[in-house]
Amino acid sequence: MRRIDVAALNVSLVCLGVAALALCTAFGTVDWKLVSIVAPLGLVVIGLIGLLLSRNPRKGNTP
């Protein structure tokens, strides 16, 4: 099974969020109060995804 490049995944998720915010800014108005709540929560979720994907598999479970 191929390993996932966790650093590339984290950077791409952050860039995707920034790009979505830029599109919303270009085509409409942005509620910055909502962004100030959602952005930190999104970063925490991205960090948790990175931590979960970077764990080493347990040695005792392989056949």
Secondary structure as a PSIPRED ss2 file (coil, helix, strand):
# PSIPRED VFORMAT (PSIPRED V4.0)

   1 M C   1.000  0.000  0.000
   2 R C   1.000  0.000  0.000
   3 R C   1.000  0.000  0.000
   4 I C   1.000  0.000  0.000
   5 D C   1.000  0.000  0.000
   6 V H   0.000  1.000  0.000
   7 A H   0.000  1.000  0.000
   8 A H   0.000  1.000  0.000
   9 L H   0.000  1.000  0.000
  10 N H   0.000  1.000  0.000
  11 V H   0.000  1.000  0.000
  12 S H   0.000  1.000  0.000
  13 L H   0.000  1.000  0.000
  14 V H   0.000  1.000  0.000
  15 C H   0.000  1.000  0.000
  16 L H   0.000  1.000  0.000
  17 G H   0.000  1.000  0.000
  18 V H   0.000  1.000  0.000
  19 A H   0.000  1.000  0.000
  20 A H   0.000  1.000  0.000
  21 L H   0.000  1.000  0.000
  22 A H   0.000  1.000  0.000
  23 L H   0.000  1.000  0.000
  24 C H   0.000  1.000  0.000
  25 T H   0.000  1.000  0.000
  26 A H   0.000  1.000  0.000
  27 F H   0.000  1.000  0.000
  28 G C   1.000  0.000  0.000
  29 T C   1.000  0.000  0.000
  30 V C   1.000  0.000  0.000
  31 D C   1.000  0.000  0.000
  32 W H   0.000  1.000  0.000
  33 K H   0.000  1.000  0.000
  34 L H   0.000  1.000  0.000
  35 V H   0.000  1.000  0.000
  36 S H   0.000  1.000  0.000
  37 I H   0.000  1.000  0.000
  38 V H   0.000  1.000  0.000
  39 A H   0.000  1.000  0.000
  40 P H   0.000  1.000  0.000
  41 L H   0.000  1.000  0.000
  42 G H   0.000  1.000  0.000
  43 L H   0.000  1.000  0.000
  44 V H   0.000  1.000  0.000
  45 V H   0.000  1.000  0.000
  46 I H   0.000  1.000  0.000
  47 G H   0.000  1.000  0.000
  48 L H   0.000  1.000  0.000
  49 I H   0.000  1.000  0.000
  50 G H   0.000  1.000  0.000
  51 L H   0.000  1.000  0.000
  52 L H   0.000  1.000  0.000
  53 L H   0.000  1.000  0.000
  54 S C   1.000  0.000  0.000
  55 R C   1.000  0.000  0.000
  56 N C   1.000  0.000  0.000
  57 P C   1.000  0.000  0.000
  58 R C   1.000  0.000  0.000
  59 K H   0.000  1.000  0.000
  60 G H   0.000  1.000  0.000
  61 N H   0.000  1.000  0.000
  62 T C   1.000  0.000  0.000
  63 P C   1.000  0.000  0.000
